[in-house]
């Protein structure tokens, strides 16, 4: 089900959140973004963006933020820090008419995708937005895949989970059988069914998925069988 949600999200037109205190710049950027089929949510100050993005999802699909550095109220860098503190995941592109090396370094270290100086070239901005949107699209797909994996894990029986937890810790089949009080054949059956449900074709794939699930993972033992 989550895979379908991810597919639908990837088909959504990207949303670009723009924050600039210059009305002409806001109008110009809004027109540019809509002309290429993107949804543009425009704000004149950073506090409005923070409120919008932390009061619930504004976009179902991938999104990014185009943020002026110098704003009335909170600066662009302060807005970026506050969004990060509130776990807002969308990538940020900074724009400024007063950029300098120190400011650029701070922005990029804090995770900004790009730092563009006004006057903006439409192509430069659109290329930066395309990169940011692709990053957010990948984040959505990864989040959906992880939720699918968690759902598959929850669907395992308690005994199947026990077997796979032991397997993740590097225990060989005979030790798992002894610990759980079942036969080695039974352990192998549980292991096979669980591997199939989790979409793991090899032990290496299972260890990778086990780490994503937060299981205790030890390197595979050659005696696992």
Legacy VTK file of the C-alpha trace (Angstrom):
# vtk DataFile Version 3.0
C-alpha trace
ASCII
DATASET POLYDATA
POINTS 225 float
0.000 0.000 0.000
2.785 2.423 0.875
4.423 1.712 -2.470
1.253 2.941 -4.132
1.327 6.039 -1.950
4.909 6.700 -2.990
3.983 6.260 -6.641
1.113 8.727 -6.304
3.344 11.183 -4.475
5.959 10.969 -7.214
3.285 11.901 -9.762
2.265 15.014 -7.826
3.483 18.308 -9.255
6.410 19.518 -7.122
5.668 22.258 -4.621
8.119 25.107 -4.147
7.819 27.220 -1.013
9.191 30.699 -1.686
10.056 33.224 1.029
11.111 36.716 -0.040
10.207 40.100 1.420
10.365 41.787 -2.002
6.898 41.785 -3.567
8.166 42.041 -7.152
10.521 39.108 -6.582
7.711 37.033 -5.079
5.452 37.743 -8.052
8.237 36.988 -10.540
9.198 33.692 -8.905
5.575 32.631 -8.561
4.945 33.220 -12.269
8.140 31.390 -13.265
7.347 28.318 -11.184
3.735 28.070 -12.318
4.827 28.465 -15.957
6.789 25.208 -15.702
3.987 23.295 -13.971
5.075 23.620 -10.357
2.929 24.597 -7.411
4.183 27.797 -5.796
3.406 28.675 -2.165
4.600 32.229 -1.578
5.381 33.918 1.753
6.719 37.359 2.623
8.401 36.371 5.896
9.951 33.254 7.376
7.673 32.886 10.376
4.728 32.283 8.032
6.581 29.447 6.321
7.524 27.861 9.645
3.913 27.970 10.790
2.635 26.499 7.529
5.118 23.618 7.453
4.797 22.633 11.110
0.991 22.671 11.343
0.528 19.666 9.073
1.495 18.501 5.584
1.133 21.198 2.936
2.386 19.068 0.056
1.610 15.434 -0.783
4.447 15.224 -3.262
8.092 16.309 -3.365
8.855 19.880 -2.350
11.687 22.314 -1.747
12.141 25.753 -0.208
13.537 28.846 -1.916
14.566 31.127 0.917
15.897 34.692 0.818
18.772 35.214 3.243
17.826 38.714 4.355
14.251 38.906 5.612
12.286 41.060 7.986
12.045 39.215 11.282
13.936 35.925 11.267
16.769 35.787 8.744
16.845 33.041 6.153
19.586 31.206 8.045
17.548 31.382 11.250
14.486 30.072 9.403
16.576 27.171 8.068
17.763 26.363 11.585
14.228 26.471 12.985
12.865 24.231 10.225
15.674 21.757 10.913
14.905 21.843 14.631
11.276 21.029 13.836
12.310 18.180 11.496
10.903 19.773 8.342
12.643 17.644 5.694
12.382 19.695 2.486
15.690 20.805 0.884
16.528 24.521 0.984
17.880 26.795 -1.753
19.112 30.198 -0.604
18.854 33.341 -2.712
20.386 36.686 -1.824
21.470 40.020 -3.177
24.085 40.359 -0.453
25.817 37.005 -0.394
29.308 36.478 0.972
31.617 33.540 1.531
30.930 33.184 5.263
27.168 33.195 4.750
27.432 30.683 1.912
29.563 28.310 3.992
27.100 28.479 6.900
24.159 27.748 4.604
25.824 24.819 2.848
27.075 23.305 6.099
23.504 23.431 7.384
22.400 21.371 4.385
21.377 23.911 1.745
21.249 22.499 -1.789
22.450 25.715 -3.425
23.144 29.394 -2.803
22.211 31.737 -5.663
22.932 35.450 -5.965
20.420 37.960 -7.286
19.673 38.899 -9.996
18.719 35.283 -10.603
18.988 33.527 -13.932
15.802 31.538 -14.457
17.742 28.516 -15.706
20.082 28.488 -12.690
17.141 28.618 -10.294
15.160 25.938 -12.136
18.179 23.623 -12.213
18.715 24.082 -8.474
15.026 23.421 -7.832
15.115 20.283 -10.002
18.025 18.937 -7.930
16.286 19.775 -4.638
12.987 18.253 -5.754
14.758 15.045 -6.806
16.346 14.820 -3.359
12.939 15.169 -1.748
11.396 12.640 -4.132
14.079 10.126 -3.139
13.403 10.844 0.548
9.701 10.090 0.032
10.451 6.825 -1.787
12.897 5.719 0.915
10.416 6.583 3.670
7.700 4.605 1.918
9.990 1.593 1.380
10.990 1.640 5.052
7.347 1.734 6.141
6.585 -1.207 3.839
9.465 -3.148 5.440
8.189 -2.344 8.940
4.697 -3.480 7.963
6.135 -6.780 6.684
8.043 -7.271 9.935
4.930 -6.625 12.007
3.073 -9.218 9.921
5.493 -11.981 10.961
4.401 -14.355 13.703
6.095 -14.064 17.126
8.044 -17.279 16.441
9.191 -16.046 13.017
10.417 -12.836 14.630
12.340 -14.811 17.244
14.071 -16.847 14.553
14.984 -13.762 12.531
16.239 -11.884 15.596
18.526 -14.805 16.395
19.632 -14.933 12.766
20.453 -11.219 12.841
22.653 -11.795 15.886
24.724 -14.264 13.858
23.447 -17.465 15.483
23.722 -20.652 13.384
20.594 -22.719 12.745
21.432 -25.443 15.283
21.935 -22.868 18.051
18.645 -21.170 17.174
16.901 -24.535 17.306
18.377 -25.264 20.744
17.457 -21.843 22.118
13.863 -21.995 20.879
13.358 -25.697 21.576
12.434 -26.625 17.999
14.028 -28.713 15.260
16.558 -27.359 12.779
14.099 -28.094 9.962
11.477 -25.947 11.711
13.981 -23.080 12.055
14.806 -23.303 8.343
11.104 -23.241 7.454
10.524 -20.157 9.615
13.620 -18.540 8.146
12.543 -19.216 4.560
9.002 -17.910 5.085
10.268 -14.804 6.867
12.930 -14.042 4.272
10.279 -14.236 1.573
7.895 -11.906 3.437
10.670 -9.398 4.055
11.774 -9.472 0.428
15.284 -10.675 1.317
16.715 -13.076 -1.245
20.045 -13.562 0.553
21.387 -13.344 4.102
23.265 -10.184 3.094
20.000 -8.559 2.058
18.389 -9.661 5.302
21.194 -8.128 7.388
20.724 -4.831 5.521
16.987 -4.893 6.195
17.531 -5.940 9.809
19.654 -2.827 10.370
16.884 -0.667 8.916
14.441 -2.338 11.305
16.689 -1.527 14.245
17.452 -5.154 15.080
20.681 -6.121 16.811
22.891 -7.206 13.939
26.157 -9.157 14.077
28.190 -10.249 11.070
26.919 -13.420 9.440
28.388 -16.660 10.763
29.700 -19.238 8.274
27.935 -21.853 10.403
24.472 -20.420 9.979
23.495 -23.003 7.392
LINES 1 226
225 0 1 2 3 4 5 6 7 8 9 10 11 12 13 14 15 16 17 18 19 20 21 22 23 24 25 26 27 28 29 30 31 32 33 34 35 36 37 38 39 40 41 42 43 44 45 46 47 48 49 50 51 52 53 54 55 56 57 58 59 60 61 62 63 64 65 66 67 68 69 70 71 72 73 74 75 76 77 78 79 80 81 82 83 84 85 86 87 88 89 90 91 92 93 94 95 96 97 98 99 100 101 102 103 104 105 106 107 108 109 110 111 112 113 114 115 116 117 118 119 120 121 122 123 124 125 126 127 128 129 130 131 132 133 134 135 136 137 138 139 140 141 142 143 144 145 146 147 148 149 150 151 152 153 154 155 156 157 158 159 160 161 162 163 164 165 166 167 168 169 170 171 172 173 174 175 176 177 178 179 180 181 182 183 184 185 186 187 188 189 190 191 192 193 194 195 196 197 198 199 200 201 202 203 204 205 206 207 208 209 210 211 212 213 214 215 216 217 218 219 220 221 222 223 224
